[in-house]
Structure formats: structure tokens, C-alpha cells
């Protein structure tokens, strides 16, 4: 039997607690909560090798996001905002841009 995918919830806001409770009921996931501001959070998350890290945009902003995405290219960071019902999805998806025209195309502002 394969292990359940791991999902880290960074922080313990009421909003994240509700998401965690729903995920526990509906999906076979290993859900681990790490307190926002934990000094060794990046190392703990790195050791867990989760599929994703979920955090409340209103309560915490993981300052380790970019280094973590570089170390774990398949990781997805998802910031949720209960005030606007929006999600911010961060990945380490990479693109090679060889010109300013290529950059404009990547940004969706090409002519």
C-alpha cells in the first residue's frame, strides 16, 4: 500500500482549521500543521517533502517560499484569502526566455 500524499498547513488560522477538517473527511491525505513563524519551518517542510503547502494569506506569509520552491521543484504553495475567496498558487514552473519579446509573451503582454 502506498503512503498517503502529504499536505502541510502553515499556520493555524480558523480558516485553515476548517479546510483541514474538510480534507480529513474527504481525502486520504497526511495533513501536518506547522505553526506560522516556526524558526525551522523551511527545514521541517523540506524534510516532509509534501505535495503542497497551504497557508492563509491574511495570517501568514512564508518568507521561505522561493528557496523552498527551488529546493523542491514539484512543490506547490497555495495561499488562500478568506476575505476575498481567492487563492494564490506558487510553483517553480520555469520558462526559458531569450529575449524581451519572449518575456512580454510570458507575461501575456505581447502585441
Beta strands, then each sheet from edge to edge (+ up, - down):
strand 1: 5-10
strand 2: 29-34
strand 3: 52-56
strand 4: 76-81
strand 5: 86-90
sheet 1: 2+ 1+ 3+ 4+ 5-
end
